[in-house]
Amino acid sequence: MIKKRSFALAGALLSLSLLLAACAPANKDGTEYTITVNTDTLVLFTAPEGIATDSLKTYLDGLAQAGEITYIMENGMITSLNGKENVSGASSGSFWMLYSDLTELDGVTYADPTFGTYTYDGEQLASCSYGAEGMPVVEGYTYAIVYEEVEW
């Protein structure tokens, strides 16, 4: 009787772990994609441990394939995210802007607060110097894609 219960419990735990694994979006090497905030005006995440993506675009592709987000990119620029599109007017517009605390890595400046900042939960992120295709996703760094009004 104890053996049957042990096998039943083990089977139930295995089924639960497989179900949870199937629900967590992961990239090719098994690293999970995570999102801290996912709205129609903000997508924010901290790159998880062991992440192995060459760019923010690759990370977004993984999230999109997992059904976590939808996005459109044209000419290297995110033009729509979660159904919210860029809108340009005569003297202002609303656009998806990229921010990160990955300011410098291996002598390359990836984000610069001189060009703008975004603060989330007390953490200041700097405006990215590269678009989604050129911005690496590195373990432990935070990335925010923010829908903002810009005046010119």
Contact map, one row per residue, 1 for C-alpha under 8 A:
11111000000000000000000000000000000000000000000000000000000000000000000000000000000000000000000000000000000000000000000000000000000000000000000000000000
11111100000000000000000000000000000000000000000000000000000000000000000000000000000000000000000000000000000000000000000000000000000000000000000000000000
11111110000000000000000000000000000000000000000000000000000000000000000000000000000000000000000000000000000000000000000000000000000000000000000000000000
11111111000000000000000000000000000000000000000000000000000000000000000000000000000000000000000000000000000000000000000000000000000000000000000000000000
11111111100000000000000000000000000000000000000000000000000000000000000000000000000000000000000000000000000000000000000000000000000000000000000000000000
01111111110000000000000000000000000000000000000000000000000000000000000000000000000000000000000000000000000000000000000000000000000000000000000000000000
00111111111000000000000000000000000000000000000000000000000000000000000000000000000000000000000000000000000000000000000000000000000000000000000000000000
00011111111100000000000000000000000000000000000000000000000000000000000000000000000000000000000000000000000000000000000000000000000000000000000000000000
00001111111110000000000000000000000000000000000000000000000000000000000000000000000000000000000000000000000000000000000000000000000000000000000000000000
00000111111111000000000000000000000000000000000000000000000000000000000000000000000000000000000000000000000000000000000000000000000000000000000000000000
00000011111111100000000000000000000000000000000000000000000000000000000000000000000000000000000000000000000000000000000000000000000000000000000000000000
00000001111111110000000000000000000000000000000000000000000000000000000000000000000000000000000000000000000000000000000000000000000000000000000000000000
00000000111111111000000000000000000000000000000000000000000000000000000000000000000000000000000000000000000000000000000000000000000000000000000000000000
00000000011111111100000000000000000000000000000000000000000000000000000000000000000000000000000000000000000000000000000000000000000000000000000000000000
00000000001111111110000000000000000000000000000000000000000000000000000000000000000000000000000000000000000000000000000000000000000000000000000000000000
00000000000111111111000000000000000000000000000000000000000000000000000000000000000000000000000000000000000000000000000000000000000000000000000000000000
00000000000011111111100000000000000000000000000000000000000000000000000000000000000000000000000000000000000000000000000000000000000000000000000000000000
00000000000001111111110000000000000000000000000000000000000000000000000000000000000000000000000000000000000000000000000000000000000000000000000000000000
00000000000000111111111000000000000000000000000000000000000000000000000000000000000000000000000000000000000000000000000000000000000000000000000000000000
00000000000000011111111100000000000000000000000000000000000000000000000000000000000000000000000000000000000000000000000000000000000000000000000000000000
00000000000000001111111100000000000000000000000000000000000000000000000000000000000000000000000000000000000000000000000000000000000000000000000000000000
00000000000000000111111110000000000000000000000000000000000000000000000000000000000000000000000000000000000000000000000000000000000000000000000000000000
00000000000000000011111110000000000000000000000000000000000000000000000000000000000000000000000000000000000000000000000000000000000000000000000000000000
00000000000000000001111111000001100000000000000000000000000000000000000000000000000000000000000000000000000000000000000000000000000000000000000000000000
00000000000000000000011111100001110000000000000000000000000001100100000000000000000000000000000000000000000000000000000000000000000000000000000000000000
00000000000000000000000111111111100000000000000000000000000001000100000000000000000000000000000000000000000000000000000000000000000000000000000000000000
00000000000000000000000011111111100000000000000000000000000001000000000000000000000000000000000000000000000000000000000000000000000000000000000000000000
00000000000000000000000001111110000000000000000000000000000000000000000000000000000000000000000000000000000000000000000000000000000000000000000000000000
00000000000000000000000001111110000000000000000000010000000000000000000000000000000000000000000000000000000000000000000000000000000000000000000000000000
00000000000000000000000001111111000000000000000000000000000000000000000000000000000000000000000000000000000000000000000000000000000000000000000000000000
00000000000000000000000001111111100000000000000111110000000000000000000000000000000000000000000000000000000000000000000000000000000000000000000000000000
00000000000000000000000111100111110000000000000100100000000000000000000000000000000000000000000000000000000000000000000000000000000000000000000000000000
00000000000000000000000111100011111000000000001100000000001001100000000000000000000000000000000000000000000000000000000000000000000000000000000000000000
00000000000000000000000010000001111100000000111100000000000000000000000000000000000000000000000000000000000000000000000000000000000000000000000000000000
00000000000000000000000000000000111111000011110000000000000000000000000000000000000000000000000000000000000000000000000000000000000000000000000000000000
00000000000000000000000000000000011111000011110000000000000000000000000000000000000000000000000000000000000000000000000000000000000000000000000000000000
00000000000000000000000000000000001111100111100000000000000000000000000000000000000000000000000000000000000000000000000000000000000000000000000000000000
00000000000000000000000000000000001111110111000000000000000000000000100000000000000000000000000000000000000000000000000000000000000000000000000000000000
00000000000000000000000000000000000011111110000000000000000000000000000000000000010000000000000000000000000000000000000000000000000000000000000000000000
00000000000000000000000000000000000001111110000000000000000000000000000000000000111100000000000000000000000000000000000000000000000000000000000000000000
00000000000000000000000000000000000000111110000000000000000000000000000000000000000100000000000000000000000000000000000000000000000000000000000001110000
00000000000000000000000000000000000011111111000000000000000000000000000000000000000000000000000000000000000000000000000000000000000000000000000111100000
00000000000000000000000000000000001111111111100000000000000000000000000000000000000000000000000000000000000000000000000000000000000000000000000111000000
00000000000000000000000000000000001111000111110000000000000000000000000000000000000000000000000000000000000000000000000000000000000000000000011110000000
00000000000000000000000000000000011110000011111000000000000000000000000000000000000000000000000000000000000000000000000000000000000000000000011100000000
00000000000000000000000000000000011100000001111100000000000000000000000000000000000000000000000000000000000000000000000000000000000000000011111000000000
00000000000000000000000000000000110000000000111110100000000000000000000000000000000000000000000000000000000000000000000000000000000000001111111000000000
00000000000000000000000000000011110000000000011111100000000000000000000000000000000000000000000000000000000000000000000000000000000000000011000000000000
00000000000000000000000000000010000000000000001111100000000000000000000000000000000000000000000000000000000000000000000000000000000000000011000000000000
00000000000000000000000000000010000000000000000111110000000000000000000000000000000000000000000000000000000000000000000000000000000000000010000000000000
00000000000000000000000000000011000000000000001111111000000000000000000000000000000000000000000000000000000000000000000000000000000000001110000000000000
00000000000000000000000000001010000000000000000001111100000000000000000000000000000000000000000000000000000000000000000000000000000000001100000000000000
00000000000000000000000000000000000000000000000000111111011000000000000000000000000000000000000000000000000000000000000000000000000000011100000000000000
00000000000000000000000000000000000000000000000000011111010000000000000000000000000000000000000000000000000000000000000000000000000000111000000000000000
00000000000000000000000000000000000000000000000000001111111000000000000000000000000000000000000000000000000000000000000000000000000111111000000000000000
00000000000000000000000000000000000000000000000000001111111100000000000000000000000000000000000000000000000000000000000000000000000111111000000000000000
00000000000000000000000000000000000000000000000000000011111110000000000000000000000000000000000000000000000000000000000000000000000110000000000000000000
00000000000000000000000000000000000000000000000000001111111111000000000000000000000000000000000000000000000000000000000000000000000010000000000000000000
00000000000000000000000000000000100000000000000000001011111111100000000000000000000000000000000000000000000000000000000000000000000000001000000000000000
00000000000000000000000000000000000000000000000000000001111111110000101000000000000000000000000000000000000000000000000000000000000000000000000000000000
00000000000000000000000000000000000000000000000000000000111111111000000000000000000000000000000000000000000000000000000000000000000000000000000000000000
00000000000000000000000011100000100000000000000000000000011111111100000000000000000000000000000000000000000000000000000000000000000000000000000000000000
00000000000000000000000010000000100000000000000000000000001111111111100000000000000000000000000000000000000000000000000000000000000000000000000000000000
00000000000000000000000000000000000000000000000000000000000111111111111000000000000000000000000000000000000000000000000000000000000000000000000000000000
00000000000000000000000000000000000000000000000000000000000011111111000000000000000000000000000000000000000000000000000000000000000000000000000000000000
00000000000000000000000011000000000000000000000000000000000001111111100000000000000000000000000000000000000000000000000000000000000000000000000000000000
00000000000000000000000000000000000000000000000000000000000000111111110000000000000000000000000000000000000000000000000000000000000000000000000000000000
00000000000000000000000000000000000000000000000000000000000000111111110000000000000000000000000000000000000000000000000000000000000000000000000000000000
00000000000000000000000000000000000001000000000000000000000100110111111000000000110000000000000000000000000000000000000000000000000000000000000000000000
00000000000000000000000000000000000000000000000000000000000000010011111100000001111000000000000000000000000000000000000000000000000000000000000000000000
00000000000000000000000000000000000000000000000000000000000100010000111110000111111000000000000000000000000000000000000000000000000000000000000000000000
00000000000000000000000000000000000000000000000000000000000000000000011111000111100000000000000000000000000000000000000000000000000000000000000000000000
00000000000000000000000000000000000000000000000000000000000000000000001111111111000000000000000000000000000000000000000000000000000000000000000000000000
00000000000000000000000000000000000000000000000000000000000000000000000111111110000000000000000000000000000000000000000000000000000000000000000000000000
00000000000000000000000000000000000000000000000000000000000000000000000011111000000000000000000000000000000000000000000000000000000000000000000000000000
00000000000000000000000000000000000000000000000000000000000000000000000011111100000000000000000000000000000000000000000000000000001110000000000000000000
00000000000000000000000000000000000000000000000000000000000000000000000011111110000000000000000000000000000000000000000000000000001100000000000000000000
00000000000000000000000000000000000000000000000000000000000000000000001111011111100000000000000100000000000000000000000000000000000100000000000000000000
00000000000000000000000000000000000000000000000000000000000000000000001111001111100011000000001100000000000000000000000000000000000000000000000000000000
00000000000000000000000000000000000000000000000000000000000000000000011110000111111111000000000100000000000000000000000000000000000000000000000000000000
00000000000000000000000000000000000000010000000000000000000000000000111100000111111110000000000100000000000000000000000000000000000000000000000000000000
00000000000000000000000000000000000000110000000000000000000000000000111000000001111100000000000000000000000000000000000000000000000000000000000000000000
00000000000000000000000000000000000000010000000000000000000000000000011000000001111110000000000000000000000000000000000000000000000000000000000000000000
00000000000000000000000000000000000000011000000000000000000000000000000000000001111111000000000000000000000000000000000000000000000000000000000000000000
00000000000000000000000000000000000000000000000000000000000000000000000000000011101111100000001000000000000000000000000000000000000000000000000000000000
00000000000000000000000000000000000000000000000000000000000000000000000000000011000111110000111100000000000000000000000000000000000000000000000000000000
00000000000000000000000000000000000000000000000000000000000000000000000000000000000011111000111000000000000000000000000000000000000000000000000000000000
00000000000000000000000000000000000000000000000000000000000000000000000000000000000001111101111000000000000000000000000000000000000000000000000000000000
00000000000000000000000000000000000000000000000000000000000000000000000000000000000000111111100000000000000000000000000000000000000000000000000000000000
00000000000000000000000000000000000000000000000000000000000000000000000000000000000000011111100000000000000000000000000000000000000000000000000000000000
00000000000000000000000000000000000000000000000000000000000000000000000000000000000000001111100000000000000000000000000000000000000000000000000000000011
00000000000000000000000000000000000000000000000000000000000000000000000000000000000000011111110000000000000000000000000000000000000000000000000000001111
00000000000000000000000000000000000000000000000000000000000000000000000000000000000001111111111000000000000000000000000000000000000000000000000000001110
00000000000000000000000000000000000000000000000000000000000000000000000000000000000001110001111100000000000000000000000000000000000000000000000000111100
00000000000000000000000000000000000000000000000000000000000000000000000000000010000011110000111110000000000000000000000000000000000000000000000001111100
00000000000000000000000000000000000000000000000000000000000000000000000000000111100001000000011111000000000000000000000000000000000000000000000011110000
00000000000000000000000000000000000000000000000000000000000000000000000000000000000000000000001111100000000000000000000000000010000000000000000011110000
00000000000000000000000000000000000000000000000000000000000000000000000000000000000000000000000111110000000000000000000000000011001100000000001111000000
00000000000000000000000000000000000000000000000000000000000000000000000000000000000000000000000011111000000000100000110000001111000000000000001111000000
00000000000000000000000000000000000000000000000000000000000000000000000000000000000000000000000001111110000000100000000000001111000000000000111100000000
00000000000000000000000000000000000000000000000000000000000000000000000000000000000000000000000000111110000000100000000000011100000000000000111000000000
00000000000000000000000000000000000000000000000000000000000000000000000000000000000000000000000000011111100001100000000000000000000000000100110000000000
00000000000000000000000000000000000000000000000000000000000000000000000000000000000000000000000000011111100011110000000000000101000000000000000000000000
00000000000000000000000000000000000000000000000000000000000000000000000000000000000000000000000000000111111111100000000000000000000000000000000000000000
00000000000000000000000000000000000000000000000000000000000000000000000000000000000000000000000000000111111111000000000000000000000000000000000000000000
00000000000000000000000000000000000000000000000000000000000000000000000000000000000000000000000000000001111100000000000000000000000000000000000000000000
00000000000000000000000000000000000000000000000000000000000000000000000000000000000000000000000000000001111110000000000000000000000000000000000000000000
00000000000000000000000000000000000000000000000000000000000000000000000000000000000000000000000000000001111111000000000000000000000000000000000000000000
00000000000000000000000000000000000000000000000000000000000000000000000000000000000000000000000000000011101111110000000000000000100000000000000000000000
00000000000000000000000000000000000000000000000000000000000000000000000000000000000000000000000000000111100111110000000000000001110000100000000000000000
00000000000000000000000000000000000000000000000000000000000000000000000000000000000000000000000000111111000011111000000000000111110000000000000000000000
00000000000000000000000000000000000000000000000000000000000000000000000000000000000000000000000000000010000011111111000000000111100000000000000000000000
00000000000000000000000000000000000000000000000000000000000000000000000000000000000000000000000000000000000000111111100000001110000000000000000000000000
00000000000000000000000000000000000000000000000000000000000000000000000000000000000000000000000000000000000000011111100000000110000000000000000000000000
00000000000000000000000000000000000000000000000000000000000000000000000000000000000000000000000000000000000000011111100000000110000000000000000000000000
00000000000000000000000000000000000000000000000000000000000000000000000000000000000000000000000000000000000000011111110000000110000000000000000000000000
00000000000000000000000000000000000000000000000000000000000000000000000000000000000000000000000000100000000000001111111000011110000000000000000000000000
00000000000000000000000000000000000000000000000000000000000000000000000000000000000000000000000000100000000000000001111100011110000000000000000000000000
00000000000000000000000000000000000000000000000000000000000000000000000000000000000000000000000000000000000000000000111111111000000000000000000000000000
00000000000000000000000000000000000000000000000000000000000000000000000000000000000000000000000000000000000000000000011111111000000000000000000000000000
00000000000000000000000000000000000000000000000000000000000000000000000000000000000000000000000000000000000000000000001111100000000000000000000000000000
00000000000000000000000000000000000000000000000000000000000000000000000000000000000000000000000000000000000000000000001111110000000000000000000000000000
00000000000000000000000000000000000000000000000000000000000000000000000000000000000000000000000000000000000000000000001111111000000000000000000000000000
00000000000000000000000000000000000000000000000000000000000000000000000000000000000000000000000000001000000000000000111101111100000000000000000000000000
00000000000000000000000000000000000000000000000000000000000000000000000000000000000000000000000000111000000000001000111100111110000000000000011100000000
00000000000000000000000000000000000000000000000000000000000000000000000000000000000000000000000000111010000000111111110000011111000000000000000000000000
00000000000000000000000000000000000000000000000000000000000000000000000000000000000000000000000011110000000000111111110000001111100000000000000000000000
00000000000000000000000000000000000000000000000000000000000000000000000000000000000000000000000001110010000001110000000000000111111000100000000000000000
00000000000000000000000000000000000000000000000000000000000000000000000000000000000000000000000000000000000011110000000000000011111000100000000000000000
00000000000000000000000000000000000000000000000000000000000000000000000000000000000000000000000000000000000001100000000000000001111111100000000000000000
00000000000000000000000000000000000000000000000000000000000000000000000000011000000000000000000001000000000000000000000000000001111111100000000000000000
00000000000000000000000000000000000000000000000000000011100000000000000000011100000000000000000001000000000000000000000000000000011111100000000000000000
00000000000000000000000000000000000000000000000000000011110000000000000000010000000000000000000000000000000000000000000000000000011111110000000000000000
00000000000000000000000000000000000000000000000000000011000000000000000000000000000000000000000000000000000000000000000000000000011111110000000000000000
00000000000000000000000000000000000000000000000000000111000000000000000000000000000000000000000000000000000001000000000000000001111111111000000000000000
00000000000000000000000000000000000000000000000000001111000000000000000000000000000000000000000000000000000000000000000000000000000011111100000000000000
00000000000000000000000000000000000000000000001000111111001000000000000000000000000000000000000000000000000000000000000000000000000000111110100000000000
00000000000000000000000000000000000000000000001000111000000000000000000000000000000000000000000000000100000000000000000000000000000000011111100000000000
00000000000000000000000000000000000000000000011111100000000000000000000000000000000000000000000000000000000000000000000000000000000000001111100000000000
00000000000000000000000000000000000000000000011110000000000000000000000000000000000000000000000000000000000000000000000000000000000000000111110000000000
00000000000000000000000000000000000000000000011000000000000000000000000000000000000000000000000000011100000000000000000000000000000000001111111000000000
00000000000000000000000000000000000000000001111000000000000000000000000000000000000000000000000000011100000000000000000000001000000000000001111100000000
00000000000000000000000000000000000000000001111000000000000000000000000000000000000000000000000001111000000000000000000000001000000000000000111110000000
00000000000000000000000000000000000000000111100000000000000000000000000000000000000000000000000001110000000000000000000000001000000000000000011111000000
00000000000000000000000000000000000000000111000000000000000000000000000000000000000000000000000111100000000000000000000000000000000000000000001111100000
00000000000000000000000000000000000000001110000000000000000000000000000000000000000000000000001111100000000000000000000000000000000000000000000111110000
00000000000000000000000000000000000000001100000000000000000000000000000000000000000000000000011110000000000000000000000000000000000000000000000011111000
00000000000000000000000000000000000000001000000000000000000000000000000000000000000000000000011110000000000000000000000000000000000000000000000001111100
00000000000000000000000000000000000000000000000000000000000000000000000000000000000000000001111000000000000000000000000000000000000000000000000000111110
00000000000000000000000000000000000000000000000000000000000000000000000000000000000000000001111000000000000000000000000000000000000000000000000000011111
00000000000000000000000000000000000000000000000000000000000000000000000000000000000000000011100000000000000000000000000000000000000000000000000000001111
00000000000000000000000000000000000000000000000000000000000000000000000000000000000000000011000000000000000000000000000000000000000000000000000000000111
